Every structure is written in structure tokens, then in C-alpha cells.
Amino acid sequence: MGFRSIVEVTNAIDNGQIHTQQWFKSGGSFISLLRWNDFSVAAGTPTYQPYAAEPLVFTPQTGGTNKFIYTGPTLPNTQQKYLFSWQFYTTATSILSMVLVDVLGFYAAIDAETTDVQTFTNTATLPRYTSGEGVKMLLVQTAPGTSNATATVNYTNNDAVAQSVQMGVQGAGTIGQMVLNSYFPPNTNSLSPFGPLNSGDKGIRSVESIQLNAPVGGLLTLVLVKPILNMQTGASAVPTEKTLINQFGGNMPEILPGAALTMIGTSNVSITPLPNLGQFNFVWG
């Protein structure tokens, strides 16, 4: 049904229609300046995400496992769930920029040692946001590489139209780093973790293939996600919180059934992330 007023939200909280989920990450891999990292591969709660699946086959992801942030109980079709607030605490002295994403699925074990076209299998489809609107791609390093290259990625957009895009790939990095670079040809760093789309495209339904113009080494995983909310930490050891109903005019992001939530992040300096933790609050009605 959803909410029509702030009063309905507060009534739902009073009725116990809220779930608080703690999260903790004990560090993670090294973050280079303006390089984005996938915090799901860091130790802590939720647990490590290995991206283990049949190579080059789209593997849908659904919440309810310990790899993703638990959002509370399954609801009847008459109710909808929303993100009420997100609290973030870090002991790092640098500023961290974080994005909460819903992981829809991934294509594992892309061979970054070859320049052959690698064709993906899409027997399964997106489990949520099925039109593809708002869906973006990440390219995560799952085995270390040594060099940089460019890549041609063929995808189907939100209007079911076949598209092709070129982008930079920064293969020289650590496990868990994003290697897509929205700049083409490649620049030193990318201000966005997401792969670029062609003009007018609103998202991705599926990805059909990838081809590197030169070997970069290691293994890659292409992940399809729906961004939910951005968060930026403040000073060291000072909790940062976004309470959506207060700060955004009551515009709380909807959390779809089966959402598989995790975080990606970057820093304004090169660091090894120190422990960071916080909590999410989800409300429904």
C-alpha cells in the first residue's frame, strides 16, 4: 500500500513495522585515490561475497542470505518496504563516499588474459527492476590484474534495444576494486563506479558480451545493480546519519521484495579502510 503521510510512517513505527539491521566491515582491500571498492568482498557482516558461479552466465541475486544486508521480514503483497535511515560510523581520517546498491545479478569469471569476445548467457533475467530502467553495471576485480586496457561492452537497454559502448578498464589494482572507467580513452581515475551508457539510455536489461583490446590480467566479474542511496562520511569517529523522512521531504527509497543490498565506496585519499559500521532502519506499511 505504501505511505501517504508522515503520520502514517510514525504510526507504522509505533506498531512495530520497522526493522533495525546492524552492519560491520572490519576493513577491506586497499582503496586507491578515487578508485571505487566493493565492500561486499570485505570481511564482516554481511559476510564475504565470493562471486562464485558458472562463468559468463547471468546469476540473479536475492536477499535473505548472509551475503547481503537483511531488510526484515517478507511482507504480504498489500505492503511496501522503505529505507527509513542509514547510519555510518568510521574511524578512518579520510572522507568516504558510499553508495547503497541492490545487487540484481552478475556474470562471473571473465577472463582478463584474453582479447577474444566473451559472450554471456542470459537464460535468467533481472529478478527486480525488470525493465532495466535505473540499472547500472559495475566491473569488479576478482583476481589481481597488472595493466590497463579498453573494452567494448554490448548490452540491451531499458527499451530492449541492442547497444554497444566502449570504456576504459583499469586492471592494475586489488581484489574488490571497480575497474570500469567512465572516461574513454582511460584516464588515471574515474569519478563514477558505473559503466557509461549510450545517450538516451536509462538503464540495462542484460549484457551480451565483453571484449578487451589488450590483456589486463586476472579475472573480472560484471555486476548489475540498482543504486538506492548515496552517503558521505564526515570527520573521523563522528557518526553520519541520513534520516530520509526528515532530510528528503519524506522521500524514502522503496526496497523491493528480495532486495540484495550491499555497499560500494571510495575515498578522497589512498587508504586501507579501517573498521566501519552502522545500521539501517527499514519501515513498511
Buried (B, 14 or more C-beta within 10 A) or exposed (E): EEBEEEEBBEEBBEEEBBBEBEBBBEBBBBBBEBBBBBBBBBEBBBEEBEBEBEBBBBBBBBBEEEBBBBBBEEBEEEBBBBBBBBBBBBEBEBBBBBBBBBBBBBBBBBBBBEBEEBEBBBEEEBBBBEBBBBBBBBBBBBBBBEBBBBBBBBBBBBBEEEBEBEBBBBBBBBBBBBBBBBBEEBEEBBEBBBBBBEEEBEBBBBBBBBBBEEBBBBBBBBBBBBBBBEBEBEEEEEEBBBEBBEEEEBEBBEBBBBBBBBBBBBBEEEBEBBBBBBBBBBBBB
